Amino acid sequence: MNRLFTVLIVILSVLLALPMNARGGDGAESTGPEIEIDQVLALGPLPIGVDQLNESAKADEVRRALVMQLIQPGLPRVGQQLRLFGEQIAWRAVTPNAVSGEGLTLWAFNLEADRFVLGKLKIANLAGLHVFHNGQSITNGNGTVELKLVAGSHSFWLLHEGGANDDPPSMSWEGQDEYDLITVHVEPKRRVSAEMLTNAETVNNMALSADGRFLALAFNGRSDEADLDLRRMEIRDLQEQKAVRQWTTSIPGALAWSPDNRWLAIQEGDNLWLHEFESGQARLLLARHERIGAWRWHPDSSSIIFAWTEAFEADNEKRRRLRSLEDRWANFRDNSQLYQVDAASGLI
């Protein structure tokens, strides 16, 4: 026992003698290379008053919304034109130390990491600095940002108000160790990541009209920049190869066209909606009808046949009566019947 205690004391003494960077502690001094960021894409000055923005009670929300809207179309490219409050502004490639004048300006660049890396993004001499990493705000006015980057592509967006003093602005990456290396570029390309795949807009339901011309699609996606699930419906004209109607909605449980192509029925939870194709008007046909099951249009398009279930209620909830082998299933005694609802009047 004494020998084991002696060995532990020796190991602890060796660890304490090591420098902080060898132990990987949070207070480790950087020993990796410093890589200068000598090119960014710039958009600005933007037609937004800096003083009015800073004095606003919603300044942070406005900045986040600005970056979110500019990120949505994808990574910018040199010469790409944007129209902001009636002004035509183009993305241009600049060097960070070539900032001229004042005004709200957005910079964009990309970091590529081949492995998990630790380091600092060091930014000097920029006023009103706000840094966004993949659309998420990571700093507010601080010129040094501690980063832990997984392998892959990382987009950075810097919103600032121009130079902070007479010294030119500068940016660099400082790795914590010699193997914490990255590459910097401004090309509109990035690697596929797990987030991109899981956030990508996908079709989770569809219905084809009886004549085969119109296709109703239900889309579901995710925007990390807006911190929002994106859900929408779209009707496409397959003959003209274009979308003829779109609207936002929740995820539909089911959807089906009427045989005469006049109506699109959409189930959302316990509700059933009818969308008239020609006018685009929506009407609630069944409201708060719990336990609606499968449903189908009547062949003459005048009504919908649907299954409606009434759950079985035992006389004594504390005691369960088994009257047959099928009572193993909790819903075996439920009462499910077919009903018919008139599309014109909503009468059942």
N, C-alpha and C positions, 0 to 999 in steps of 0.2 A: 504493500500500500504506500509506504514511504517512497519507494522507488518510482511508482507511478506519479506521485505528487511532484517529485523532483523533475521528471520529464516534462510535465505540464508547465512548471515554472520556467524551464529552459525555453520551451516553445513560445510562451507568452512574452518572454524577454526578447526573443528574436523578432517577433511580430511588432513589438513596440519600437524596436530599433529601426525598422524599415521606414522609408519616407512615405508620406501620405499618398503620393501618386502610385507607389508600388502596391499599396493596400487597396487602391480604388476608392478611397473615401470621398465624401462630398467636398471636402476642402482641398482636393488634389490640385496641385499646380499644373498648368497646361505644359506639356512637353512636345505636343504635336506641331506640325507645320502650320504656318499662317498663310492662307490663300486669299489673295486680293480679288474682290469682285469688281471687275473693271468695265462691265457693261450691263445695262438694264433697259427694259422697255419703259418709256415714260408716256403718260397721258396727262396733259394739262398745259397751263393752269385751267382747272375746271371752273365752270360758271357758277360757283357757289361762294357766297361771302364768308370769309374766314371768321371775321368778328361775330357775325350773326350766328354762325355755327357754334363757336365756342361759348357764346352766351346762352345758347338754347338749352332747355332742360332735357332735351332728347338728343343731345349731341352724339353720344355713343351709339344710339339706335340709328341715327342718320348715317353715321360712318359705316356701321355694319350693313345697312341696307344698300349703300352705295357700292361697297365691295361685292356684296352678294349679287346685285344686278349685273355687274361687269364680269363676274366669274361665270355666270350661267351659260353664256354662249360658248364657253370653252377658253382655252389658253389664247392670249392675244398674239398677234403677229405684226411685224413691221409694216406700216402703211395701212393697217386696218382702220376704217373710218367709223366713227360713232357720232350720233347726233344727240347733243345734250342741251336741253332748253333752247332749241332752235339754232345752236352753234354746231358746226361741223369740226370735229377734232379727230386727229389721227394718232395712232401709236407710233412712236419713233424710238430708234435705238440711240442711247446717250451713255456717256460715262458719268458716274456719280459725282465726280468733282467738277462737272460742267453745268451745275445748277445756276440758272440765271433768273433774276427777279424773284418775286414772292407770289404766293397764291397756292391754293390747294392743288396738289399734284399727286398722282398715283404712279408708283413704280412697280414693275413686275419682273421676276426672274425665277429660275428653277434650279434646285439643287438635286443632284443625283448621288445616291449612296449605294455602294455595292454590298454593304454589310451594315449591321447596326453600329452607329457611330455616336459619340458624345463630343460636344464642342460648344462654341459660343459664336453667335452672329454679332459682330461688333460693328456698330453704326455710329458715326461721329458727325457732329455739326449739322444736324437737321432739326428744324423747329417743328413743334407739334407732331411728333412722330407717333404713329400707330402701326404696329406690325401684325399682319395676318398670315397664318400658316395653314394652307389648304382651306382657306375661308374662315378659319377660327381666329379670333383675336387672342394674341399671346402676350401683348405688352401695351403699356400706355405711357408713352413719354420717356421710357428708359432706353438708352442707346446700346445696351448689352443684353442679349437674350440667350439664356441657357437652353440648349436643345438636345433632345434625345431622339435621333432619327432612325427609323427602321429602314431596312433595305428597300429601295424603290425611288420613285419620283416625288418631289416635294415642291409645291408652288408657294412662293412668298410674294405678298403684296404689301407695299409700304405706302401709307397715306401720310403726307407731310405738308408743311406750309412753306417750304423753301429753306435756304441756308439759315443757320442759327447765328452765325457771326461771319467775320471776314475770312476765316479759314475755310478752304474748300471741303465739302462733305467727302466721306470715305466709307467704304464697307469692306469687311473681310470675314473669312471663316477661320477660326482658331480651334483646331482639334485638341482634345484632351491628351491623346497619345499619338505616337507616330503613325499608327494604323488607322486613325480616325480621319480618313480622307474623303473628300467629295469633289464633284465636278459641277461647274456652273455653266448654264446656257440660257438663252432667251428664245429658243426654237419652240414652236407650238406642238410639242410632242411630249409624251410621258409614258411610262411603263404601266401595264395593266396591274391593278392591285385588287386585293380582296374587297376593299371598300367600294371601288368602282363597280365590281361585279354585283355586290349585294345591293348597291344603291341604284343600279341601272333600271330604267323604266322597262317593265315587262308587261305582257298581256296575261291577265289572270282569268278572263272570261270573254266569250265572243258569241255572236249569233248572226247567222246569215238569213237574209230575207227570202221569202218563198220564191221570188223570181230570180234570185241569185245575183241581183245587182248591188244591193247595199249590205255592208258588213258593219255590225255594231261591235266595238271593241272596248273593253274595260282595262285601263292601264293603272299600274301601281309602281311608284318609285319613291326615292328618298333624297332629300337635299340636306346635307350636313351643314351647308352654309346658312340655310334658313332654319335649321333644326326642325324640319317639317316633313311629314309623309305627304307625298304628292299623288293624288288620285284623280282620275278624270275619265270621262266617256268620250268616245269619238264615233261618228258615223261616216264611213267612207263609201264613195261612189266608185265601185270597181270598174265601171265602164269608162268613166272620165279620169280615173286614177287620182282622186283628190278627196280631201276631207270636206264634207259639206256641213258638218255641225260638230261642235265640241262644247263640253261643259264639265265643271268640277263636280265631284260627287264622292260618296263613300264607296267602299268596295261592295259591288252588288253580289247578292247570294245567287241570283239566277237572272237571266234575261232571255226574251224570246219575241220574235216578230209575229204579228197576226198574219194569218194566211193571205189576207188581201193587201199586205204591206202598208196598211194605214197606221198601225200602232206598234210601238215598241214597249213591251211590258218589262219593268225592272223591279226586282225584289231587293229591298234594302232592309235587312233585319226583319221586323214584324210588319213592315209596310210594303205595299205593292203599288207602284206608280205606272201610269200610262202616259207615254210621250207620243203625241200626234206628229207624224213625220212632216207633213206639209207645212203646218203652222209653227212647229217647234214648241207648242204649249204642253206643259206637264200637268197632270191631274192625279190626285191621290185617290186610288180606287179602294184599297183596303188599308185601314189605319189601325195600328196597334193590335193586330190579330196575332196573338201569341200562338206558337207551335204550328205555323203554316208549313205544310209539307210540300211535296212535289205538285206542280201545276202545269196545265197545258191549255192552249187556245182551243176553243171549239172550232170545228172546220168552217163554220160560216162567219167567223171573226166577230160574232156578236157577244160572246161571253167567254169566261175562263173557268175551267174545271180545276178545283184545287182540293187537296187533302187537308183536313183540319183535325187536330188531335186534342182531346180532353184528357188530361192526366188522371190516372186512377188515384183516388184518395181513400186510404184505409180508415176504418172506424176508430182504430187505436194506433197512433203513430209509434207507440212504444212496443207494439207487438205486430209481428208480420205473420200472416196466415199463408201457409203453403198449401194450395189446393191441387196442384199438379206439378209435374216435373218442370214445366216451362216457367213456373214462378221463380226460377233461378234468375231470370232476366227482369230487371227493375221495371221495364216498360211493357211487360207482357199484358197487363190488365188495362193499359191505356185504351181509350175509345177513339179510334180514328175513322172518320167518315169523309165521304166526298161531297163537296158543295159546288154550286154554280153561281158565279157572280155576273150580273149583267154589265157589260162594258159601258153602255150609255148612261144608265141610271145609278149603278153601284149597288143595286138591290141583290141580296143573296137568296 
